[in-house]
Amino acid sequence: MKNKKIIIIFLILFIILIIGGYFLINYLKKVNVKDQTIVEEYTPEEEISEDQLRQTIVSLYFPNKETNELEPEARLIDIKEILEKPYEKMVNLLIQGPKDEGKVKIIPENTKLLSSQLDGDCLTLDFSSDFLNYDKTDEKTKKNLINSIVNTLTQLNEVNSLKILIDGNENEEFGEIYTVQELTS
């Protein structure tokens, strides 16, 4: 009889645990469903074209017309153009000048990029002699000219410094190796 009472007590406890567990699990499921946010799949209004997939944004630096301080100008360009000849493409965009009317062209007229060569993390740019036709009466013009090129090209991970040649030769006006750290201080 004592064994029967113990067995009955265990059976009653076992049934209570099962029923309690069932209700606890259902309660937790309801709480989880309320806490979850419904995620819907985004469907664009139009298909993304092959051309849009191949575009990237680069920053070109030009002086502001009013303050003469360098400011970035974002440009959307085809990634294929920048993959083939990244240094030439970015310098030629600087040579073309800004699209924003509030900024001014910094590289002198008729300047041409003759060549570019990356040696380690130093990029050497060889410009035509027209590059020397900047306004030499204003010290800030030369600094902006250098900063414009350095800040634009050091966006590329492999470029950390810049050397400027004129018609294939070193020039005493631009004889240094320029880096962002030197120019921003």
C-alpha positions in Angstrom: 0.0 0.0 0.0 2.8 2.4 0.8 4.4 1.6 -2.6 1.1 2.3 -4.3 0.9 5.8 -2.6 4.4 6.6 -3.7 3.7 5.5 -7.3 0.5 7.5 -7.4 2.2 10.6 -6.0 5.0 10.3 -8.6 2.3 9.8 -11.4 0.4 12.9 -10.2 3.6 15.0 -10.1 4.6 13.7 -13.5 1.3 14.6 -15.0 1.4 18.1 -13.4 4.9 18.6 -14.9 3.8 17.5 -18.4 0.7 19.8 -18.3 2.7 22.7 -16.8 5.5 22.3 -19.4 3.0 22.2 -22.2 1.4 25.5 -21.1 4.8 27.1 -20.5 6.0 26.2 -24.0 2.9 27.6 -25.6 3.2 30.8 -23.5 6.9 31.3 -24.6 6.0 30.7 -28.2 3.3 33.4 -28.1 5.8 35.9 -26.4 8.4 35.1 -29.1 6.0 35.7 -31.9 5.0 39.1 -30.5 8.7 40.2 -30.1 9.7 39.2 -33.7 9.4 41.9 -36.4 8.1 40.8 -39.7 10.7 41.1 -42.4 9.5 41.5 -45.9 11.6 41.1 -49.0 12.4 44.4 -50.7 11.5 44.6 -54.3 13.0 47.6 -56.2 10.8 49.6 -58.4 13.1 49.1 -61.3 15.8 46.6 -62.1 19.4 47.6 -61.3 21.1 47.8 -64.7 24.5 46.3 -65.5 25.9 49.9 -65.8 24.6 50.8 -62.3 26.3 47.8 -60.8 29.6 48.9 -62.3 29.7 52.4 -60.9 31.5 53.7 -57.9 31.9 57.1 -56.2 35.3 58.8 -55.9 36.1 62.2 -54.3 38.0 64.8 -56.2 39.3 67.8 -54.3 38.9 71.4 -55.6 39.1 74.8 -53.9 35.9 76.5 -52.9 35.4 79.8 -54.9 34.8 81.9 -51.8 37.0 80.4 -49.1 39.8 78.9 -51.3 39.7 75.8 -49.0 39.8 72.4 -50.6 36.5 70.5 -50.5 35.6 67.1 -51.9 33.4 66.7 -54.9 31.8 63.3 -55.4 31.9 61.8 -58.8 30.1 58.6 -60.0 32.4 56.8 -62.5 32.4 53.4 -64.2 34.5 50.9 -62.2 36.0 49.5 -65.4 37.6 52.9 -66.1 39.2 53.1 -62.7 40.4 49.5 -62.8 42.3 49.8 -66.0 44.2 53.1 -65.3 43.1 54.4 -61.9 45.8 57.1 -61.5 45.4 58.5 -65.0 41.6 58.5 -64.7 41.5 60.4 -61.4 44.2 62.9 -62.4 42.4 63.5 -65.7 39.1 64.2 -63.8 41.0 66.8 -61.7 42.4 68.3 -64.9 38.9 68.6 -66.4 37.9 70.6 -63.3 34.8 70.6 -61.0 31.2 70.2 -62.0 30.1 72.2 -59.0 29.9 76.0 -59.8 31.0 76.8 -56.3 34.4 75.2 -56.8 37.3 76.2 -59.1 39.7 74.3 -61.3 43.1 73.9 -59.6 45.3 72.3 -62.3 46.5 74.9 -64.9 45.0 74.9 -68.4 46.6 72.7 -71.1 48.3 70.5 -68.4 48.6 66.9 -69.5 49.5 63.8 -67.5 52.4 62.3 -69.4 52.7 59.1 -67.3 52.2 57.6 -63.9 54.1 54.9 -62.1 53.6 53.3 -58.7 56.8 52.3 -56.9 55.9 50.6 -53.6 53.3 52.9 -52.2 54.7 56.1 -53.8 53.0 57.3 -57.0 55.1 59.3 -59.4 53.2 61.5 -61.8 54.8 63.1 -64.8 53.1 66.3 -65.9 53.6 68.5 -69.0 55.4 71.8 -68.3 52.0 73.6 -68.3 51.6 72.3 -64.8 54.0 75.1 -63.7 51.6 77.8 -64.9 49.8 78.1 -61.6 49.4 81.4 -59.8 52.8 81.7 -58.1 51.8 85.0 -56.3 49.6 83.1 -53.9 51.3 80.6 -51.7 48.0 78.8 -51.0 47.6 78.0 -54.7 50.6 75.7 -54.8 49.5 74.1 -51.5 46.0 73.5 -52.8 47.4 72.2 -56.1 49.4 69.6 -54.3 46.7 68.8 -51.7 44.1 68.4 -54.4 46.2 65.7 -56.2 47.4 64.0 -53.0 44.0 63.8 -51.3 42.4 62.5 -54.4 44.9 59.8 -55.2 45.5 58.6 -51.6 41.9 57.4 -51.6 43.4 54.4 -53.5 44.7 51.9 -50.9 48.0 51.3 -52.7 49.0 55.1 -52.8 50.4 56.6 -49.6 52.7 59.3 -51.1 53.2 61.2 -54.3 56.1 62.5 -56.3 55.7 65.0 -59.1 57.9 65.2 -62.2 57.7 67.8 -65.0 58.4 66.6 -68.5 60.1 63.5 -67.0 62.5 65.5 -64.8 62.5 66.4 -61.2 61.7 70.1 -60.6 62.8 72.2 -57.7 59.3 73.6 -57.2 57.9 70.1 -56.7 61.0 68.2 -55.5 59.5 66.7 -52.4 57.6 63.5 -51.8 54.1 64.5 -50.6 51.9 62.6 -48.2 48.6 63.4 -46.6 50.1 63.6 -43.1 52.6 66.3 -44.1 50.0 68.4 -45.9 47.2 68.4 -43.3 49.3 69.5 -40.4 
